[in-house]
Amino acid sequence: MPVKRVSPEQALELMHGQGYAYLDVRSVPEFEQGHPKGAYNVPLLHMGSGGGQPNPDFLAVVERRFPRDARLVVGCRSAGRSVQAVSILEQSGFTELVLQQSGFVGASAMDPGWQPKGLPTSRTAEAGRSWDELKGPTE
């Protein structure tokens, strides 16, 4: 069954009215430049000198933090990575996934994202929602 796609405004309604958590799958530096207020940061890719490298801990961290029936809105910059993340999560058995189709900045001027629409943003992660906190101690 195809994952439901929602606008930034609909994502905000789901978060406030239906208990959805926003899973921001952008890199840590992108998240720190601004993200939907209350979002969790679990990067699908880590940015390095050679571009984006897959985050080998992505699925394990999401599985450790959220039950398979958790209500999750998944978003990224403009929807490319979030489509990949939703696919991975679906294959792992997550059932209540929603794709925020425009991402944080938007796919284009005709499809603005969360930030250009003036929805609540933050540069600071709430307690327990940054990548460093979610991934746990390094061993």
WOVEN-V571159 format. One record per residue. N is the residue number from 1. PSI is psi in whole degrees, 0 to 359 (999 if undefined). D_LAST is the distance of its C-alpha to the last C-alpha in Angstrom with 2 decimals. Layout:
n=N psi=PSI d_last=D_LAST
n=N psi=PSI d_last=D_LAST
This chain:
n=1 psi=132 d_last=38.82
n=2 psi=145 d_last=38.13
n=3 psi=139 d_last=35.75
n=4 psi=135 d_last=37.69
n=5 psi=136 d_last=37.68
n=6 psi=158 d_last=38.34
n=7 psi=166 d_last=39.29
n=8 psi=319 d_last=37.28
n=9 psi=319 d_last=39.83
n=10 psi=323 d_last=39.50
n=11 psi=316 d_last=35.69
n=12 psi=318 d_last=36.19
n=13 psi=318 d_last=38.72
n=14 psi=321 d_last=36.38
n=15 psi=316 d_last=33.70
n=16 psi=329 d_last=36.25
n=17 psi=338 d_last=38.60
n=18 psi=12 d_last=36.72
n=19 psi=23 d_last=33.24
n=20 psi=146 d_last=31.40
n=21 psi=145 d_last=28.03
n=22 psi=119 d_last=27.72
n=23 psi=106 d_last=24.76
n=24 psi=116 d_last=24.65
n=25 psi=15 d_last=23.10
n=26 psi=168 d_last=23.72
n=27 psi=163 d_last=21.30
n=28 psi=312 d_last=19.77
n=29 psi=322 d_last=22.56
n=30 psi=314 d_last=25.22
n=31 psi=318 d_last=24.08
n=32 psi=340 d_last=24.13
n=33 psi=347 d_last=27.66
n=34 psi=142 d_last=28.85
n=35 psi=164 d_last=28.29
n=36 psi=134 d_last=30.17
n=37 psi=128 d_last=30.02
n=38 psi=0 d_last=27.66
n=39 psi=152 d_last=25.74
n=40 psi=139 d_last=22.17
n=41 psi=108 d_last=20.33
n=42 psi=95 d_last=18.53
n=43 psi=136 d_last=19.27
n=44 psi=326 d_last=20.71
n=45 psi=149 d_last=20.41
n=46 psi=133 d_last=18.58
n=47 psi=134 d_last=21.27
n=48 psi=190 d_last=21.23
n=49 psi=332 d_last=24.00
n=50 psi=16 d_last=25.02
n=51 psi=201 d_last=25.21
n=52 psi=130 d_last=23.21
n=53 psi=135 d_last=20.50
n=54 psi=138 d_last=19.58
n=55 psi=108 d_last=16.47
n=56 psi=344 d_last=14.97
n=57 psi=2 d_last=13.34
n=58 psi=299 d_last=16.72
n=59 psi=316 d_last=18.22
n=60 psi=320 d_last=15.34
n=61 psi=317 d_last=14.86
n=62 psi=316 d_last=18.67
n=63 psi=324 d_last=19.08
n=64 psi=326 d_last=16.70
n=65 psi=328 d_last=18.56
n=66 psi=138 d_last=22.09
n=67 psi=161 d_last=24.36
n=68 psi=339 d_last=26.24
n=69 psi=14 d_last=29.37
n=70 psi=142 d_last=27.93
n=71 psi=113 d_last=30.30
n=72 psi=128 d_last=28.59
n=73 psi=124 d_last=30.23
n=74 psi=129 d_last=28.32
n=75 psi=160 d_last=29.03
n=76 psi=219 d_last=28.15
n=77 psi=307 d_last=30.34
n=78 psi=15 d_last=33.37
n=79 psi=349 d_last=32.46
n=80 psi=305 d_last=31.38
n=81 psi=326 d_last=27.64
n=82 psi=328 d_last=28.33
n=83 psi=316 d_last=30.67
n=84 psi=315 d_last=27.96
n=85 psi=317 d_last=25.45
n=86 psi=319 d_last=28.22
n=87 psi=314 d_last=28.94
n=88 psi=315 d_last=25.39
n=89 psi=320 d_last=25.35
n=90 psi=313 d_last=28.86
n=91 psi=335 d_last=28.07
n=92 psi=357 d_last=25.28
n=93 psi=6 d_last=27.91
n=94 psi=137 d_last=27.72
n=95 psi=342 d_last=31.35
n=96 psi=61 d_last=31.97
n=97 psi=140 d_last=31.09
n=98 psi=136 d_last=33.16
n=99 psi=122 d_last=32.99
n=100 psi=101 d_last=33.81
n=101 psi=339 d_last=36.04
n=102 psi=350 d_last=36.44
n=103 psi=194 d_last=32.91
n=104 psi=317 d_last=32.34
n=105 psi=337 d_last=34.78
n=106 psi=154 d_last=36.91
n=107 psi=332 d_last=37.98
n=108 psi=176 d_last=41.22
n=109 psi=333 d_last=43.76
n=110 psi=345 d_last=45.32
n=111 psi=68 d_last=42.07
n=112 psi=149 d_last=40.43
n=113 psi=197 d_last=37.02
n=114 psi=307 d_last=35.67
n=115 psi=310 d_last=35.91
n=116 psi=338 d_last=39.42
n=117 psi=357 d_last=40.71
n=118 psi=23 d_last=39.87
n=119 psi=163 d_last=37.66
n=120 psi=127 d_last=35.32
n=121 psi=167 d_last=32.44
n=122 psi=158 d_last=29.83
n=123 psi=354 d_last=27.62
n=124 psi=130 d_last=25.31
n=125 psi=143 d_last=23.10
n=126 psi=159 d_last=24.01
n=127 psi=130 d_last=21.57
n=128 psi=8 d_last=18.79
n=129 psi=359 d_last=19.91
n=130 psi=160 d_last=18.09
n=131 psi=317 d_last=15.49
n=132 psi=320 d_last=12.92
n=133 psi=320 d_last=13.79
n=134 psi=322 d_last=14.21
n=135 psi=339 d_last=11.01
n=136 psi=181 d_last=9.20
n=137 psi=145 d_last=6.33
n=138 psi=145 d_last=3.75
n=139 psi=999 d_last=0.00
